[in-house]
Amino acid sequence: MDSRARKSNTDRTMFRFTDRDGNVWDVVLGRGSWGAHVALFVPVGHAAPVRQTLLQADSWDLAQDELETYAPDGFGELLEQSTIKDE
């Protein structure tokens, strides 16, 4: 069960998707401290750590485009590649 992308008041796109185990995640674009762009997976309604997956793009706009190419069917693949985000 996936929902359409929606714009927040900071003009960032957020996606919501359900993984194969039935867990719901919000997916947003983030930036690592080293300047890389990552897909952040934030759990919705279940206890799990925030996860991240490195994206290949080298600018914010290209990273947003890359993230949108995964929506919604490719998010499961990105989640499987993800690691727990350091606090």
N, C-alpha and C positions, 0 to 999 in steps of 0.2 A: 504494500500500500504506500504510494508515493504522493506527495503533494507538489504543486507547482512552485516554482521559485517565487519569492516575494522580496520586495525591496524594503529595507529598514529605513529609518530616518537618517542614517549615516550613508545611504546609497550603497550599502553592501548587500549582496544577494545572499540569502540563506535558503538552504534546501532542507527538506525533511524527508527521511526515508526509513523504511523498516528493513532490518537485516533478515537473513534467512532463519534466525532463531526467534523472530518476532519482536526484537528490541527496536525501539524508535530512537533515531539519532537526528540532531540538527547538524548540518554540514556548512561550514563557513570558511572563507579564505583568511589565512593568517600569515604572519611574517615571523620567522625565527630570529633569534638574536644575532645570528650570523648573516642575516640578510636574505636568506632563502625564503621561498614562498611555500606554504604548506596548506593542505586541506585539514581542517580541525573537525573532529567528530565529537560532538557534545551529547552525552546521554540525556534522553527525555523520559522521565518517569521510571528509571531503573538505576540501580547503584552500579556504576562503572566509572572508571577514570576517563578523563578526556584523552583522546588519542589524536595522533597526527601522522600525515603521510606527506613526504616531500614531493613537490610538483617540479616539473622540468623548466617552467617559464622563468625568464629573468627580469620581468617587470610585473608590476601589480596588474595592469590591464591584460597582459598576456596570461597571467596566472588565473585571472577571473575567467577569461575565455577558455582556458584549459579545464578549469573546474566545471564550467558549464557543459563541456563536451562529455563529461562523465554522467551528467544528470539525465535521468535518475538511475538508469540501469547499471552504470559502471561504479556506483558508490560502494557496492559490496566488495568489488575487487580492490578498491582503494582502502577500504576498512581492513581487509585481510592483510594488506601490506603495511598497515599502520603500527606505530609503537606508542606506548604510553607517553603522554606529554609530561616533561619535567615541570615541576611547579615553579 
